[in-house]
Amino acid sequence: MMKDQNPIILGVLCLSLLAANFIFAEQDVPGSKDHPLVTRMSNYYIQDYEVKEFDQMEFVDNQGNETKVEGKKYYISHYINSGVQAPSDVQILRNFINAIQKIGGTKIYEESYDAYLKIEKADMVTWVHVHTWNGGEGYDLNIIEEKKMVQEITADAKSMAQDISTTGRVAVYGIYFDFNKADVKAESEPVLKEIANLLKKNPKLNLYIVGHTDNIGSLTANMDLSQRRAEAVLQVLVSKHGVDAKRLKSQGVGPLCPVAPNTTEEGRAKNRRVELVEQ
């Protein structure tokens, strides 16, 4: 008959087996945390972290051309925990692209180790650059939060009439759309009322409603978007404000007529506009 096995030896053996399969979870660098818009990939820890209240970041447009964005900047560098097999670069990028798109964001550009993403919510534009390295063992998030330009001055019928009389056109701000959509938002109503008042007080005035965009996205997409937005404004003026459709024509020109550089959010905000042009 065999003797009972030593319980101490059994305990050591069990611990050894557990240790062979143990994944060592590293600790995040002190003071670091995930950005509220994006959670980290599983089994990664934050190895480096920096936040600046205002800074600049290199970004790219949909053609891969460099541009710059400014605002509150986050740098969050991640590395895989010991004992974990790293996912591929593609898997990491796809995870972030899908996550951003699920919350209404869009992919601007993607290449082998980088994805450039944009989320537009309320009064904030958030730019996200995901960069993978060392075969997926690490990835960095560079994030810029840009406050949208606050529109403090809303054009009234009188000032619009003066500009049209002087230059034949007037740039109108305060007509709002959701990102990449052409539905006129309810908060545009004060400006639309003033346009209707302008036409009512000037019965001989006929207008082109011209839609403009910034240069984020392809030329084809922006030309189409600007046309749809211009037409949407026309339809609201006709259906809701009683303007005679014969007095209006819509036209989209996309990013072709900027009034400011597209290298900053302030410049892009100025370029995203509707213009009223005398026929």
C-alpha positions as CSV (number, residue, x, y, z in Angstrom):
1,M,0.0,0.0,0.0
2,M,1.3,3.5,-1.0
3,K,1.8,6.0,1.7
4,D,-0.2,9.2,1.7
5,Q,1.4,11.9,-0.4
6,N,2.9,14.8,1.4
7,P,0.4,17.7,1.4
8,I,3.2,20.3,1.4
9,I,4.6,18.8,-1.8
10,L,1.2,18.8,-3.4
11,G,0.7,22.4,-2.5
12,V,4.0,23.5,-4.0
13,L,3.1,21.5,-7.2
14,C,-0.2,23.3,-7.5
15,L,1.3,26.7,-7.1
16,S,3.9,25.8,-9.7
17,L,1.2,24.9,-12.2
18,L,-0.8,28.1,-11.5
19,A,2.4,30.2,-11.9
20,A,3.0,28.6,-15.3
21,N,-0.4,30.0,-16.6
22,F,-0.3,33.3,-14.6
23,I,-0.7,36.5,-16.5
24,F,1.1,39.4,-14.8
25,A,-1.0,42.5,-14.9
26,E,1.2,45.6,-14.9
27,Q,0.1,48.7,-13.0
28,D,-0.9,51.8,-14.9
29,V,1.5,54.7,-14.5
30,P,0.3,56.9,-11.6
31,G,-2.2,59.6,-12.4
32,S,-3.2,58.0,-15.7
33,K,-6.7,57.1,-16.9
34,D,-8.6,56.1,-20.0
35,H,-10.1,58.8,-22.1
36,P,-13.9,58.9,-21.6
37,L,-14.6,58.4,-25.3
38,V,-12.5,55.3,-25.8
39,T,-11.7,52.3,-23.5
40,R,-8.5,50.4,-23.8
41,M,-7.9,47.0,-25.4
42,S,-8.1,44.1,-23.0
43,N,-4.8,43.1,-21.3
44,Y,-3.0,46.4,-21.8
45,Y,-1.8,48.8,-19.2
46,I,-0.9,52.5,-19.5
47,Q,2.9,52.9,-19.6
48,D,3.0,56.6,-20.3
49,Y,0.5,59.4,-20.0
50,E,0.4,63.2,-20.5
51,V,-2.3,65.8,-20.7
52,K,-1.8,69.4,-21.9
53,E,-4.6,72.0,-21.6
54,F,-3.7,73.4,-25.1
55,D,-1.4,71.9,-27.7
56,Q,-1.1,71.1,-31.4
57,M,-1.1,67.7,-33.1
58,E,-0.3,66.6,-36.6
59,F,-3.3,65.0,-38.3
60,V,-4.1,63.9,-41.9
61,D,-7.0,64.4,-44.2
62,N,-8.6,61.7,-46.2
63,Q,-5.9,61.9,-48.9
64,G,-3.1,61.4,-46.3
65,N,-2.0,65.1,-46.5
66,E,-0.8,66.6,-43.2
67,T,-2.8,69.2,-41.4
68,K,-2.8,70.4,-37.8
69,V,-5.4,70.4,-35.1
70,E,-5.3,72.3,-31.8
71,G,-7.0,72.0,-28.4
72,K,-6.7,70.0,-25.2
73,K,-4.2,67.1,-25.9
74,Y,-4.0,63.6,-24.4
75,Y,-1.2,61.2,-25.0
76,I,-1.9,57.7,-23.7
77,S,0.6,55.0,-24.4
78,H,-0.3,51.3,-23.8
79,Y,1.7,48.1,-23.6
80,I,0.6,44.5,-23.4
81,N,0.7,42.7,-20.0
82,S,3.4,40.0,-19.5
83,G,2.3,36.5,-20.6
84,V,-0.3,37.7,-23.1
85,Q,-0.1,37.2,-26.8
86,A,-0.5,40.6,-28.6
87,P,-3.2,41.1,-31.2
88,S,-2.2,42.2,-34.7
89,D,-1.8,45.8,-35.7
90,V,-4.9,45.4,-37.9
91,Q,-7.0,44.0,-35.0
92,I,-6.1,47.0,-32.8
93,L,-6.9,49.6,-35.5
94,R,-10.2,47.8,-36.4
95,N,-11.3,47.8,-32.7
96,F,-10.9,51.5,-32.4
97,I,-12.4,52.3,-35.8
98,N,-15.5,50.3,-35.0
99,A,-15.8,51.8,-31.5
100,I,-15.6,55.3,-32.9
101,Q,-18.1,54.7,-35.7
102,K,-20.5,53.1,-33.2
103,I,-20.7,56.4,-31.3
104,G,-21.2,58.5,-34.5
105,G,-17.6,59.2,-35.4
106,T,-15.9,58.6,-38.7
107,K,-12.6,57.3,-40.1
108,I,-10.7,60.0,-41.9
109,Y,-7.7,57.9,-43.0
110,E,-6.0,54.6,-42.3
111,E,-2.7,53.0,-43.2
112,S,-0.6,50.1,-41.9
113,Y,0.0,51.2,-38.3
114,D,-2.2,54.3,-38.0
115,A,-5.9,55.3,-38.0
116,Y,-7.1,58.9,-38.0
117,L,-10.6,59.3,-36.5
118,K,-13.0,62.2,-35.8
119,I,-16.0,62.5,-33.5
120,E,-18.2,65.6,-33.5
121,K,-20.5,65.9,-30.5
122,A,-22.4,69.0,-29.2
123,D,-19.8,71.8,-28.9
124,M,-16.7,69.5,-29.2
125,V,-14.7,68.0,-32.1
126,T,-12.5,65.2,-31.0
127,W,-9.6,64.0,-33.2
128,V,-8.1,60.6,-32.4
129,H,-4.9,59.2,-33.9
130,V,-4.2,55.5,-33.1
131,H,-0.7,54.3,-33.7
132,T,0.4,50.7,-33.2
133,W,4.0,49.5,-32.7
134,N,6.2,46.5,-32.0
135,G,3.8,44.1,-33.7
136,G,0.8,45.1,-31.7
137,E,2.6,44.8,-28.3
138,G,2.0,48.6,-27.9
139,Y,-0.2,51.3,-29.2
140,D,-0.5,55.0,-28.6
141,L,-3.6,57.3,-28.5
142,N,-3.0,60.9,-29.4
143,I,-6.3,62.8,-28.8
144,I,-7.2,66.4,-29.3
145,E,-10.4,67.9,-28.0
146,E,-11.3,71.0,-30.0
147,K,-14.0,73.3,-28.8
148,K,-16.2,74.4,-31.7
149,M,-16.2,78.1,-32.4
150,V,-19.0,79.8,-30.5
151,Q,-21.2,81.8,-32.8
152,E,-21.9,84.9,-30.8
153,I,-23.3,87.1,-33.5
154,T,-26.3,86.0,-35.5
155,A,-27.1,87.9,-38.7
156,D,-30.3,89.7,-38.9
157,A,-32.4,90.7,-42.0
158,K,-31.1,94.3,-42.0
159,S,-27.4,93.4,-41.9
160,M,-27.8,90.7,-44.5
161,A,-29.5,93.1,-46.8
162,Q,-26.7,95.6,-46.3
163,D,-24.0,93.0,-47.2
164,I,-25.9,91.8,-50.2
165,S,-26.4,95.4,-51.4
166,T,-22.7,96.1,-51.0
167,T,-21.1,92.8,-52.1
168,G,-23.9,90.8,-53.7
169,R,-23.5,88.1,-51.1
170,V,-23.6,87.4,-47.4
171,A,-22.1,84.5,-45.4
172,V,-24.6,83.1,-42.9
173,Y,-23.5,81.2,-39.8
174,G,-25.9,79.6,-37.3
175,I,-27.5,77.1,-39.6
176,Y,-26.6,73.7,-38.0
177,F,-26.4,70.1,-39.3
178,D,-25.3,66.9,-37.7
179,F,-21.9,65.6,-38.8
180,N,-22.0,64.4,-42.4
181,K,-25.7,64.9,-42.7
182,A,-28.0,67.4,-44.4
183,D,-31.0,67.6,-42.0
184,V,-31.3,71.2,-40.8
185,K,-31.3,71.2,-36.9
186,A,-33.9,72.9,-34.8
187,E,-31.4,75.4,-33.4
188,S,-31.1,76.9,-36.9
189,E,-34.6,78.4,-36.6
190,P,-33.5,82.0,-35.5
191,V,-31.3,82.4,-38.6
192,L,-33.9,80.9,-41.0
193,K,-36.5,83.3,-39.7
194,E,-34.2,86.2,-40.5
195,I,-33.6,84.9,-44.0
196,A,-37.3,84.7,-44.5
197,N,-37.7,88.3,-43.1
198,L,-35.0,89.4,-45.5
199,L,-37.0,88.0,-48.5
200,K,-40.3,89.4,-47.2
201,K,-38.9,92.9,-46.8
202,N,-37.2,92.8,-50.2
203,P,-39.8,91.3,-52.6
204,K,-37.7,91.8,-55.7
205,L,-34.7,89.9,-54.2
206,N,-34.0,86.4,-55.5
207,L,-31.3,84.3,-54.0
208,Y,-28.9,81.5,-54.6
209,I,-28.5,79.4,-51.4
210,V,-24.9,78.2,-51.6
211,G,-23.5,75.5,-49.3
212,H,-19.9,75.4,-48.3
213,T,-17.8,72.8,-46.4
214,D,-14.3,72.5,-45.0
215,N,-11.8,70.2,-46.6
216,I,-12.1,67.2,-44.3
217,G,-13.2,64.3,-46.4
218,S,-13.1,63.7,-50.2
219,L,-13.9,66.4,-52.7
220,T,-16.7,64.3,-54.1
221,A,-18.3,63.7,-50.7
222,N,-18.1,67.4,-49.8
223,M,-19.6,68.6,-53.1
224,D,-22.5,66.3,-52.6
225,L,-22.9,67.2,-48.9
226,S,-22.9,70.9,-49.6
227,Q,-25.5,70.5,-52.3
228,R,-27.8,68.5,-50.1
229,R,-27.4,71.0,-47.3
230,A,-28.1,74.0,-49.5
231,E,-31.2,72.2,-50.9
232,A,-32.3,71.4,-47.3
233,V,-32.2,75.0,-46.3
234,L,-34.2,76.0,-49.4
235,Q,-36.9,73.4,-48.6
236,V,-37.2,74.6,-45.0
237,L,-37.6,78.2,-46.1
238,V,-40.3,77.2,-48.6
239,S,-42.2,74.6,-46.5
240,K,-42.0,76.3,-43.1
241,H,-41.5,80.0,-43.8
242,G,-43.7,80.4,-46.8
243,V,-41.0,81.6,-49.2
244,D,-41.8,81.3,-52.9
245,A,-39.7,78.5,-54.3
246,K,-39.3,80.5,-57.5
247,R,-37.2,83.0,-55.7
248,L,-34.6,80.5,-54.5
249,K,-32.0,78.2,-56.2
250,S,-29.6,75.9,-54.3
251,Q,-26.0,75.1,-55.2
252,G,-23.2,73.3,-53.4
253,V,-19.5,74.2,-53.9
254,G,-18.0,72.0,-51.2
255,P,-14.5,73.2,-50.1
256,L,-13.8,75.2,-53.2
257,C,-14.4,78.7,-51.8
258,P,-12.8,78.9,-48.4
259,V,-12.7,82.1,-46.4
260,A,-10.0,80.9,-44.0
261,P,-7.2,78.3,-43.9
262,N,-8.4,74.7,-43.2
263,T,-5.4,74.1,-40.9
264,T,-7.3,74.9,-37.7
265,E,-10.7,74.2,-36.4
266,E,-11.5,77.9,-36.2
267,G,-10.7,78.2,-39.9
268,R,-12.7,75.1,-40.8
269,A,-15.7,76.4,-38.8
270,K,-15.6,79.6,-40.8
271,N,-15.5,77.6,-44.0
272,R,-18.6,75.5,-43.0
273,R,-21.3,78.0,-43.9
274,V,-24.2,78.9,-46.1
275,E,-24.0,82.0,-48.3
276,L,-26.9,84.0,-49.8
277,V,-25.9,85.3,-53.2
278,E,-28.1,87.7,-55.2
279,Q,-29.3,86.2,-58.5
